[in-house]
């Protein structure tokens, strides 16, 4: 878990420049859309919307660092199945 925090905290902080502890849903969607262009296979807009909706656990319109980490952990577990 400590390694996870060391790796992903700087990534989160890069998109939280004002150190508010959260990233707006709109900003998070933009980040995912930009990242999507670097993947070998595109993620559909519908899947991105579902991902964003599920990532906002508190349903408050922002992604907190804890929500972000949960999403990273989910991807880590799901992607390891294919490796």
N, C-alpha and C positions, 0 to 999 in steps of 0.2 A: 504493500500500500504506500509506503514511503517513496518508493521509486516512482509510482504513479503520480504522486503529488509533485515530485521534483521535475518530472517530465512535462506535465500538463499545466501546472500553474503559470509558467511563463507564456504558454500559448493563450490561456484565458486572459492573462493580464494584457497581452498585446491588443486584444479586442475590447478591453475595459480600460481605456487610457485615463479615465477620470477616477479610477479606483473606487467605483461605486459598489462593486461586488456583484454586479449583474450586467448582462448584455441584453439589449432590447430584442424582442422577437424579430423585428424588421432587420436589425443588424445581423442577428444570428442567421436569418434566412439568406441574406446577402453573402455572408461568409460561406455558407454551405453551397450556394449556387456557384460561387467562384471556385471553391474546392472541387466541385463536381466536374469542372472542365479539366482537372488534372487526373481524373480517374480513368482507368482503362475502359470502363463501361459507364454510361450515363445513368444517373438515378432520375427517374421520372419526376416531374413537378408534383404529381400527386403523392408520391412516396416522400418527397422532401417536406411537403405540407404535413403529412401524417407524422413524420419524424419530429418536426418542430412542435406540433401539437402535443405529442407524447413527452417530449423533452421538458416542456413547461409543466412540471408536476404540480406546482402550486396554483397554476392557472391565473397568474398575476401579470402576464404579458412580458415577462423577462425571464432570462435563463440565469440562474444563480450559479456560483462555482460548484456547489454540491450537485445541482441538476446536471451541469456540464460533465462532472466526473462520473455520474451514474450513466450518462450517455456513452462516454468513453469506455467504461467498463463493459457495457452491453455490447458495443462494437468489438471490443477485445475478445470477449467470450464467443460471439457469433462468428467472427472472422477466423478464430483459431480452429474451428471445425473444418475449414476448407484448406488449411495448411498441411 
